């Protein structure tokens, strides 16, 4: 079974600073994908970034990057130059490419950007 | 226009009532999913469908049923609603057109309250 752990229930960061949101995962599968989603106060779930287990390069999407350390089973999200609009809940998720291929979510981290 | 729509967006109902939540997508994706989100928890999978004839239970399917009326439509029913089904419900879609990604895109959510 897969499990996602996000150990930071809440984080407070000053605007324009970089922030790292932690995510560790547990799986016995060799082939899987890792995802980050943003949930603003309005409630929708917004896809941010994807990393495949066999991807050698860390994924990047604009100000978002994923610090993927396969041996440590971690997939931390890095947001550079944080903005007030980055305040939201952030969820890490993974999907195995074997078996039922279900997406499993962590409990989330609430990020607050202070002006 | 939104690619994934959910109706209704908000619903208040009473214990014992039958409720149907509807999801439609214009993304042309084969795969559709229903999740629920409770405060302090990540999203949990209720049901998923990889095509019109393939419907599978998720981790918390008890008390729910689904119908995949067409590629673009996936409905979730609560046959006899109970208060602990009060939650935010999300529909999602994904397209398995490339090995490895299968990114899920979410609808705006339906906030359901069972009194």
HADDOCK unambig.tbl for C-alpha pairs under 7 A between the chains (distance, minus, plus):
assign (segid A and resid 33 and name CA) (segid B and resid 100 and name CA) 6.61 0.50 0.50
assign (segid A and resid 33 and name CA) (segid B and resid 101 and name CA) 6.76 0.50 0.50
assign (segid A and resid 43 and name CA) (segid B and resid 108 and name CA) 6.92 0.50 0.50
assign (segid A and resid 44 and name CA) (segid B and resid 107 and name CA) 6.92 0.50 0.50
assign (segid A and resid 44 and name CA) (segid B and resid 108 and name CA) 4.74 0.50 0.50
assign (segid A and resid 44 and name CA) (segid B and resid 109 and name CA) 6.39 0.50 0.50
assign (segid A and resid 45 and name CA) (segid B and resid 106 and name CA) 5.83 0.50 0.50
assign (segid A and resid 47 and name CA) (segid B and resid 105 and name CA) 6.76 0.50 0.50
assign (segid A and resid 52 and name CA) (segid B and resid 100 and name CA) 6.51 0.50 0.50
assign (segid A and resid 105 and name CA) (segid B and resid 42 and name CA) 5.53 0.50 0.50
assign (segid A and resid 105 and name CA) (segid B and resid 43 and name CA) 5.96 0.50 0.50
assign (segid A and resid 106 and name CA) (segid B and resid 42 and name CA) 5.48 0.50 0.50
assign (segid A and resid 107 and name CA) (segid B and resid 40 and name CA) 6.56 0.50 0.50
assign (segid A and resid 107 and name CA) (segid B and resid 41 and name CA) 4.87 0.50 0.50
assign (segid A and resid 107 and name CA) (segid B and resid 42 and name CA) 4.30 0.50 0.50
assign (segid A and resid 108 and name CA) (segid B and resid 42 and name CA) 6.28 0.50 0.50
